[in-house]
Amino acid sequence: MTSSPDKYCVIGNPIAHSKSPDIHRQFALQVSHAISYEKQLIDLNMFQQDVLALIKEGVCGANVTVPFKQDAWQLAEIKSKTAMVAGAVNTLSFKNGSVYGDNTDGVGLVRDLTINHQQPLLNKRILVLGAGGAVRGVLQDLINEKPLEIVVANRTLSKAQQLADLFNGEVTVEACNFEHIVGEFDLIINGTSASLNNELPPIPKSVISSATVSYDMMYSDQETVFNRWAKDNGAAKCIDGLGMLIEQAAESFWIWRSVRPDTSSIIQQLRSNL
Ligand code: ATR
């Protein structure tokens, strides 16, 4: 008798657009693991009940997307250190009767930058735009790479200041408004949701030197407005968030399956399907 495949899913609202099932099914195929991976639309007011129902159905793990990453953090009884500081969980594991929470977004970003694009972060000056959940979720992993400093710039200064207060320590993390950003940066990461509306955070072009790398945590079939702006103003290299999406998924897969899939072929494939 063959046992049924281990069940996983991605939960969010909306969820129809999610590429996670494609990505995880390809990971599973690559490493010959028998799993199922589905999309699950979760009612906006029923997060806890719906997740408990999934656990009852025998689901082993779930990726969590907008708007439930903080609800998942609340639900997780045992959290990794990264998830703890991020205040958000994007990977839930259900095992031994407990709910485990992790956050793989920061690892995804750092692996995409340092491995896929060979951009080491050691001693670099990093400008991070935005101070919402997406940025909070990646700051600790950026700090772990020991950059020279991180400046968090945001439209609402108080939110950037909160993050600077929380993360300043082994690496200097400072906060400012967009109009008060000073100097050039080695790496500029756009973690605002402005790109979703084709908008650009109003930052001075003096932040870009001929060696600057821009990274937009968003991706699309076309160059994002932020990366186009960076390129037009002389940035050396512009990267979008497709690699981060696949790397954060690979880290989740590793947490669940104890094997790390090769991401390069899947990044290429997804890029050509955009
Ligand atoms: P996410 O989970 O994607 O981080 P969020 O927590 O709502 O979403 O945060 C969105 C971020 O994008 C915030 O930093 C927001 O700035 P405010 O804190 O001032 O609201 C930023 N943002 C959204 N639209 C923007 C725009 N048009 N220009 C600049 N920043 C923008």
Residues whose N, C-alpha, C, O or C-beta is under 5 A from the ligand:
A	BS01	ATR	G130 A131 G132 G133 A134 V135 N154 R155 T156 K159 G191 T192 S193 A194 E199 L200 P201
